[in-house]
């Protein structure tokens, strides 16, 4: 009887230990994926599917939908563009079983996500921030503020070099770990023939832990680097 009880107790212990390990393995940071100007949440499908294949559930992944889809020049980092991203960050934090989130933004979505992290003062709760093809130092095609600023996207709340918006972000930390993914073939960030703003690639983020360069276009940087994105947040 004694040996039988020991076997039962050992079996039960092993069962509950296995369940505990499974629960631990299933607990991951919630992830917020912020699309670029005029894009949609579906632009993250490659990343979304890759995360699902690595054990994330659909409830772990937030893809806010922001901005006009028909007027790229109308979108900036002020007003209605902010709300969906801010809500997604707050919802992800509230539901994350780790108490932390990871944030990946593409193009203008990277600077918009960074702005909302700063406004919400949640950088300490962001485990990894990944900016993909962002214009953190401005777009040369938008001019240098306030000169040659020709639309909202390039305006004071936009991506002209040294805009009040970008100057207000400069030096801010957006997460415990910060990464950028960039290209010298980026047809948006490098549309003038140069990717450099004051000698630094515009997609590079101050104080970043690492930066990764690919020979990809602006949109390929988002769709074709899912494995790298996962490595940076896992």
C-alpha positions as semicolon CSV with decimal commas, in nm:
position;residue;x (nm);y (nm);z (nm)
1;X;0,000;0,000;0,000
2;X;0,283;0,235;0,087
3;X;0,447;0,183;-0,252
4;X;0,111;0,229;-0,424
5;X;0,056;0,561;-0,247
6;X;0,405;0,672;-0,342
7;X;0,340;0,589;-0,705
8;X;0,011;0,782;-0,702
9;X;0,168;1,082;-0,530
10;X;0,464;1,078;-0,768
11;X;0,230;1,058;-1,068
12;X;0,017;1,345;-0,939
13;X;0,326;1,557;-0,866
14;X;0,460;1,494;-1,216
15;X;0,122;1,580;-1,367
16;X;0,088;1,910;-1,182
17;X;0,453;1,996;-1,248
18;X;0,396;1,936;-1,619
19;X;0,082;2,154;-1,611
20;X;0,276;2,427;-1,434
21;X;0,552;2,416;-1,695
22;X;0,294;2,428;-1,975
23;X;0,129;2,732;-1,820
24;X;0,467;2,902;-1,780
25;X;0,558;2,825;-2,139
26;X;0,226;2,970;-2,257
27;X;0,278;3,296;-2,069
28;X;0,433;3,547;-2,310
29;X;0,437;3,924;-2,334
30;X;0,140;4,063;-2,520
31;X;0,256;4,210;-2,852
32;X;0,134;4,531;-3,016
33;X;0,194;4,561;-3,393
34;X;0,144;4,913;-3,530
35;X;0,113;4,947;-3,909
36;X;0,241;5,233;-4,120
37;X;0,077;5,526;-4,297
38;X;-0,239;5,420;-4,493
39;X;-0,167;5,051;-4,425
40;X;-0,397;4,811;-4,241
41;X;-0,355;4,551;-3,964
42;X;-0,335;4,286;-4,238
43;X;0,008;4,422;-4,334
44;X;0,130;4,233;-4,025
45;X;-0,003;3,895;-4,142
46;X;0,344;3,743;-4,187
47;X;0,449;3,849;-3,838
48;X;0,115;3,748;-3,688
49;X;0,129;3,399;-3,843
50;X;0,492;3,354;-3,739
51;X;0,410;3,443;-3,377
52;X;0,117;3,202;-3,379
53;X;0,353;2,928;-3,504
54;X;0,580;3,003;-3,207
55;X;0,309;2,950;-2,948
56;X;0,143;3,291;-2,922
57;X;-0,236;3,296;-2,919
58;X;-0,447;3,543;-3,111
59;X;-0,540;3,708;-2,779
60;X;-0,171;3,785;-2,718
61;X;-0,144;3,999;-3,033
62;X;-0,292;4,347;-3,081
63;X;-0,304;4,519;-3,421
64;X;-0,457;4,866;-3,391
65;X;-0,606;5,019;-3,704
66;X;-0,531;5,390;-3,732
67;X;-0,539;5,673;-3,983
68;X;-0,685;5,749;-4,323
69;X;-0,636;5,479;-4,586
70;X;-0,689;5,712;-4,880
71;X;-0,492;6,023;-4,783
72;X;-0,135;5,954;-4,674
73;X;-0,057;6,326;-4,659
74;X;-0,344;6,380;-4,412
75;X;-0,207;6,152;-4,137
76;X;0,021;6,277;-3,864
77;X;0,086;6,202;-3,496
78;X;-0,191;6,415;-3,350
79;X;-0,556;6,356;-3,268
80;X;-0,753;6,066;-3,410
81;X;-0,440;5,882;-3,525
82;X;-0,328;5,850;-3,163
83;X;-0,639;5,694;-3,009
84;X;-0,637;5,341;-3,157
85;X;-0,267;5,296;-3,078
86;X;-0,302;5,427;-2,725
87;X;-0,600;5,198;-2,662
88;X;-0,416;4,893;-2,796
89;X;-0,116;4,959;-2,571
90;X;-0,338;4,995;-2,266
91;X;-0,542;4,684;-2,351
92;X;-0,228;4,479;-2,414
93;X;-0,082;4,581;-2,078
94;X;-0,405;4,503;-1,897
95;X;-0,422;4,152;-2,044
96;X;-0,051;4,055;-2,051
97;X;0,017;3,764;-1,818
98;X;0,376;3,887;-1,771
99;X;0,279;4,243;-1,689
100;X;0,492;4,360;-1,983
101;X;0,440;4,407;-2,355
102;X;0,648;4,411;-2,672
103;X;0,585;4,675;-2,936
104;X;0,676;4,656;-3,305
105;X;0,602;4,948;-3,534
106;X;0,653;4,989;-3,907
107;X;0,722;5,321;-4,080
108;X;0,503;5,598;-3,936
109;X;0,356;5,337;-3,702
110;X;0,694;5,314;-3,531
111;X;0,704;5,683;-3,443
112;X;0,335;5,681;-3,352
113;X;0,387;5,385;-3,116
114;X;0,693;5,555;-2,966
115;X;0,493;5,872;-2,904
116;X;0,215;5,685;-2,725
117;X;0,459;5,490;-2,506
118;X;0,609;5,823;-2,405
119;X;0,270;5,988;-2,342
120;X;0,149;5,693;-2,134
121;X;0,484;5,677;-1,948
122;X;0,498;5,297;-1,990
123;X;0,852;5,249;-2,126
124;X;0,943;5,048;-1,814
125;X;0,663;4,804;-1,901
126;X;0,776;4,761;-2,261
127;X;1,019;4,471;-2,270
128;X;1,125;4,523;-2,634
129;X;1,054;4,806;-2,874
130;X;1,129;4,738;-3,242
131;X;1,115;5,022;-3,494
132;X;1,105;4,900;-3,855
133;X;1,174;5,149;-4,136
134;X;1,083;5,437;-3,909
135;X;1,185;5,796;-3,973
136;X;1,290;5,876;-3,618
137;X;1,521;6,149;-3,740
138;X;1,286;6,275;-4,007
139;X;1,227;6,238;-4,380
140;X;1,451;6,444;-4,603
141;X;1,166;6,443;-4,856
142;X;0,961;6,640;-4,602
143;X;1,221;6,914;-4,573
144;X;1,361;7,068;-4,258
145;X;1,097;7,223;-4,036
146;X;0,951;7,478;-4,094
147;X;1,079;7,502;-4,452
148;X;0,930;7,309;-4,746
149;X;0,673;7,147;-4,520
150;X;0,391;7,076;-4,761
151;X;0,136;6,857;-4,577
152;X;0,026;6,723;-4,238
153;X;0,253;6,420;-4,255
154;X;0,549;6,657;-4,287
155;X;0,416;6,925;-4,053
156;X;0,475;7,017;-3,689
157;X;0,324;6,686;-3,575
158;X;0,483;6,499;-3,862
159;X;0,812;6,379;-4,003
160;X;0,995;6,684;-4,137
161;X;1,350;6,694;-4,005
162;X;1,359;6,873;-3,667
163;X;0,981;6,899;-3,645
164;X;0,850;6,984;-3,298
165;X;0,710;6,630;-3,281
166;X;1,043;6,460;-3,353
167;X;1,242;6,702;-3,139
168;X;1,004;6,620;-2,855
169;X;1,073;6,247;-2,892
170;X;1,449;6,277;-2,924
171;X;1,642;6,106;-2,644
172;X;1,333;5,933;-2,505
173;X;1,355;5,564;-2,416
174;X;1,072;5,351;-2,555
175;X;1,142;5,021;-2,383
176;X;1,388;4,824;-2,175
177;X;1,541;4,702;-2,501
178;X;1,524;4,906;-2,821
179;X;1,602;4,784;-3,172
180;X;1,575;4,917;-3,524
181;X;1,542;4,733;-3,853
182;X;1,645;4,939;-4,153
183;X;1,760;4,938;-4,514
184;X;1,971;5,154;-4,741
185;X;1,731;5,050;-5,019
186;X;1,427;5,192;-4,842
187;X;1,233;5,380;-5,109
188;X;1,049;5,593;-4,851
189;X;1,309;5,677;-4,587
190;X;1,580;5,709;-4,853
191;X;1,364;5,853;-5,133
192;X;1,593;6,155;-5,186
193;X;1,891;5,928;-5,249
194;X;2,018;5,951;-4,893
195;X;1,900;5,773;-4,580
196;X;2,113;5,987;-4,352
197;X;1,995;6,276;-4,139
198;X;2,289;6,464;-3,989
199;X;2,506;6,163;-4,071
200;X;2,285;5,895;-3,910
201;X;2,037;5,661;-4,078
202;X;1,694;5,803;-4,004
203;X;1,559;5,463;-3,900
204;X;1,822;5,429;-3,627
205;X;1,693;5,503;-3,278
206;X;1,900;5,686;-3,017
207;X;2,028;5,456;-2,742
208;X;1,925;5,143;-2,929
209;X;2,060;4,807;-2,818
210;X;2,117;4,696;-3,175
211;X;2,028;4,782;-3,535
212;X;1,980;4,535;-3,821
213;X;2,021;4,627;-4,188
214;X;1,864;4,435;-4,476
215;X;1,871;4,472;-4,852
216;X;1,495;4,512;-4,866
217;X;1,249;4,780;-4,964
218;X;1,034;4,981;-4,725
219;X;0,753;4,725;-4,713
220;X;0,974;4,418;-4,736
221;X;1,135;4,528;-4,411
222;X;0,799;4,466;-4,246
223;X;0,684;4,153;-4,426
224;X;1,011;3,966;-4,475
225;X;1,173;4,001;-4,132
226;X;0,919;3,818;-3,916
227;X;1,179;3,573;-3,785
228;X;1,411;3,859;-3,684
229;X;1,122;4,042;-3,519
230;X;1,042;3,732;-3,315
231;X;1,404;3,690;-3,209
232;X;1,405;4,046;-3,074
233;X;1,096;4,002;-2,857
234;X;1,111;3,640;-2,741
